[in-house]
Each structure stands twice: as C-alpha cells, then as structure tokens.
C-alpha cells in the first residue's frame, strides 16, 4: 500500500511535468507538510502533559529542526537530481540509502542482523538491477543528463538524508509516539519548505497557468503523500525502517505498470521478473526478526522499581515477617 502511495506521487508528478510543464517539487511537498501541520500538529497542541506541543518544543526543538531539514532536503534533492543525471543512475544510486539505513540502525537503534538479512538485501538490489536493465532494453533511458556527476552526488545525498529521516522516525515511533513524529515534521517541514519555496521556486509557481486539471493533480499528489506519511509510521512500528524501505522498492515497478497504459511505456517480461525477485528478497528479510542488542552499561544507577512478579514475592515476604512478629 505504501508503494502504491509512492506510485501515485510519481504518476501525478510526471503528468504535471510532461503534460503541463509544471516542475515544482517543493510546492508539492509544501502542501503535504501543511496537511500534516493542520492535522497532527494541531492535535499535539491540544494534548495535555508532556505530550503537549509546547512541552515538546521546550525540550527537543533543535532535534526536530534537524529532522525536518533532513526530510525536506531528502525529498528535494532526489527530485532535483533528475535534471542532471539519468533515470538509471537515480534508480540505482537511490538504493544507497538501504546500507546507510542498516548502518545507522546498527549504531543508533542497536539492531543486529543475521546472515539471511544481508542475503535478502542483496536479492532485493538484484531485483532493482533487473528493473533498470528492463528500462534500458525498453528504451526508457531517454534522459542523458547534462551533468551526471552533480546529479549522482545529489542522489547519494538525498538517499543518505532519507536514511537519517527513517531511522529517526523508527526511534520516535517506537520510543515516543507516531503523533509526535508527524506533528513535529509537519510543523518544521512547513516552515523549512515554505522558506525554500519562496527562494527556489517563486518564478516557476508564478508561470503556472492554473486550471482545474492542474489543481486536481496537485491535490492527488498531496493526498498520496499525506497517506504515505500517515501510514508509514504504523508499518515501521511493527517491522523496521529497513524492511519498509525494501518493500517500497516495488513502487517503481507499480509506476511502470501504470505507465504502460498512461504514458505508452513498452512492456518487458523482465519487469515481472524484477517484481518477483524484489518480493522474494522482501519476504526473506521479514521471515527472520532482527535482534536488538542491549546498549552499553550506563553510569546512571538503575531505576529501583520492581516488576509485578517481584512485587508479589515482596508482599509475601512482608506478610511472613508480620506474622512472625505477631507470634
């Protein structure tokens, strides 16, 4: 379902770019962040106690500014890279985020992987390679790029920032709450993307000849993006950021399948093979849970609270001592 949401954003963006010559990725992201702000940030404002918006801002405002910056720039850099490099480079180098994500999960979330997890990731990346090969054979490599090196660097930076954002998302969702993550990303994402929008895309927005079709495409993009942001934390909470990123590798394939009907793409049997290989790798990864290592011992003394079972034993000991005293 997350892959279909990403597919929806890709199709609407391609329609805007090809049919109406509208290239405003920051404006599209800004609308999504505004929706997150109106729903989740407002909900945080009405929370009580430590979950209240003001309490969160007092304690962790600078952390969420960095998270919002990483999220906004990750979206922007990947889209901007298409202007400089080729579709093949973007599809291949975008996978760089997965090993970065695994490394960050290892050090930040103390995730420990088994051999089968590395094999599964390799299988998924093999599926991506098959998809790229199918693109080349089908003649979709029509963009030669005018500065490939800059484009490739932008993709690597964007993929790395995605990994940072996803690791932070997994930590916040599992340790704190989904509402807090979405509310704070909505708040700072709106501010950062709004400022960048005025600086980078002011002329592009002014040149748009608005009609109901363009407006509808913007709304469709925003709704797909909003659903992606709203539901991804739910999936990450029960799995992990790495498994989610492996699963959404199929998004490009869904876009290709829709492109067969909408944009006249040529079909190749390698697309089916690629989809199958990625799904096999994804299922293989999810078949064995990762292990979480205990963090290093802290110098802070442990909390002296006792569990329910220990509480029962303690009560029993107290009763025996009281009974003996009475006798």
TIBAFI-222287 format. One record per residue (C-alpha): residue in one letter; z, y, x. Coordinates in steps of 0.5 Angstrom, whole numbers, plus 2048, in hexadecimal, padded with zeros to 3 digits. Example, Ala and Ser with C-alpha at 12.3 -4.5 7.8 and 13.67 -1.06 7.14 Angstrom:
residues 2
A8107F7819;S80E7FE81B;
This chain:
residues 327
X800800800;X801805806;X7FB803809;X7F7805802;X7FB80C802;X7F880D809;X7F180B807;X7F2810801;X7F3815806;X7EE81380B;X7E9813805;X7EB81A802;X7EA81D809;X7E381A80A;X7E181D803;X7E4823805;X7E082380C;X7DA82080A;X7D8823803;X7DB82A803;X7DC82B80B;X7E482C80A;X7E882B810;X7EF82D80F;X7F3827811;X7F982C812;X7F982F80B;X7F8828808;X7FF82680C;X80282C80A;X80182A802;X804824804;X80A827807;X80B82C801;X80B8267FD;X811822801;X815829801;X81482A7FA;X8178237F8;X81B8217FE;X81E827801;X82082A7FA;X8238237F9;X8278247FF;X82982B7FD;X82D8287F7;X8308237FB;X8388237FC;X83C822802;X839820809;X83281F806;X831826804;X82B82A807;X83082F80A;X83482A80D;X82E826810;X82B82D813;X83282F816;X83382881A;X82C82681B;X82782C81A;X82482C821;X823824821;X81F82581A;X81B82A81D;X818826823;X81782081E;X813825819;X80F82881F;X80D820821;X80B81E81A;X807825819;X803824820;X80281D820;X7FE81E819;X7FA82481C;X7F9821823;X7F581B820;X7F181E81B;X7EF824821;X7ED81E826;X7E781C821;X7E4823823;X7E482182A;X7E381982B;X7E0813828;X7E380F822;X7E3809826;X7E880D82B;X7EC80F825;X7ED808822;X7EE805829;X7F380A82C;X7F780B826;X7FA804827;X7FD80782D;X803809828;X805802827;X80780082E;X80A80782E;X80E806828;X8107FF82A;X813802831;X81780882D;X819802828;X81C7FE82E;X820804831;X82280882B;X823803826;X8247FD82A;X81F7F9827;X81E7F382B;X8177EF82B;X8157E882B;X80F7E582F;X80C7E4828;X80C7EB826;X8087ED82C;X8037E882B;X8037EB824;X8027F2826;X7FC7EF82B;X7F97EC825;X7F97F2821;X7F67F6826;X7F17F1827;X7EF7F2820;X7EE7F9821;X7EA7F8827;X7E57F3822;X7E57F981D;X7E37FE822;X7DE7F9824;X7DB7F881D;X7DB80081C;X7D6800823;X7D27FB820;X7D17FE819;X7CF80581C;X7D580981A;X7D680C821;X7D281281F;X7D7817823;X7D681782A;X7DB81C82B;X7DB82382F;X7E1822834;X7E381B834;X7E981C839;X7EC821835;X7EB81D82E;X7EE817831;X7F481B834;X7F581E82D;X7F581782A;X7FA81482F;X7FF81A82E;X7FE819826;X800812827;X80681382B;X809818826;X807813820;X80C80E824;X811813825;X81181581E;X81180E81B;X81780C820;X81B81281D;X819810816;X81C809817;X82280B81A;X823810815;X82180C80F;X826806812;X82C80A814;X82C81080F;X827811809;X820811807;X821817803;X82481B809;X81E81980D;X81981B808;X81D821806;X81D82480E;X81682280F;X814826809;X81882C80B;X81682D812;X80F82A811;X80D82F80C;X810835811;X80C832817;X806830814;X806837810;X80683B816;X80183781A;X7FC837814;X7FC83F814;X7FB83E81B;X7F683981C;X7F2838815;X7F283F812;X7EB840813;X7E9839810;X7ED83A80A;X7EA841808;X7E383E809;X7E4838804;X7E08397FD;X7E58377F8;X7E38337F2;X7E782D7EE;X7E48277F2;X7E782A7F9;X7ED82C7F6;X7EE8247F3;X7EC8227FA;X7F28267FD;X7F78237F7;X7F481C7F8;X7F681D800;X7FD8207FE;X7FF81A7F9;X7FC8157FE;X800818804;X806819800;X8068127FD;X806810805;X80C814807;X810812801;X80F80A801;X80E809809;X81680A80A;X817805805;X813800809;X81680280F;X81D80180D;X81C7F980B;X8177F8811;X8167FD817;X811802819;X80D7FE81E;X80C7F9818;X80A7FE814;X805801819;X8027FA81A;X8017F9812;X7FE800812;X7F87FE817;X7F57FC811;X7F480380E;X7ED804812;X7EA7FE80F;X7EC800808;X7E9806809;X7E380280C;X7E27FE806;X7E2804801;X7DD808806;X7D8802804;X7D88057FD;X7DA80C7FE;X7D680E805;X7D1809805;X7D480580B;X7D17FF80E;X7D57F880D;X7D67F3812;X7DA7ED812;X7DE7EF818;X7E27F4813;X7E47ED80F;X7E67EA816;X7EA7F0818;X7EE7F1812;X7F07E9812;X7F27EA81A;X7F67F0819;X7F97ED813;X7FB7E6817;X7FE7EB81C;X8027EF817;X8057E8813;X8067E581A;X80A7EB81C;X80E7EB816;X80F7E4816;X8157E481B;X81A7EA81B;X81B7EE821;X8227EE824;X8277F4824;X82B7F582B;X8327F882B;X8327FF82E;X836800835;X83D800834;X840807833;X84680A836;X84880C82F;X84D80882C;X84B803826;X84D80581F;X85380281D;X851800816;X8517F9814;X84D7F4810;X84E7F1809;X8507EA80C;X8547ED812;X8587F180C;X8597EB808;X85C7E880E;X8607EE810;X8637EE809;X8657E7809;X8697E8810;X86D7EE80D;X86F7EA807;X8717E580B;X8757EA80F;X8787ED809;X87A7E6806;X87E7E480D;X8817EB80D;X8847EA805;X8867E3807;
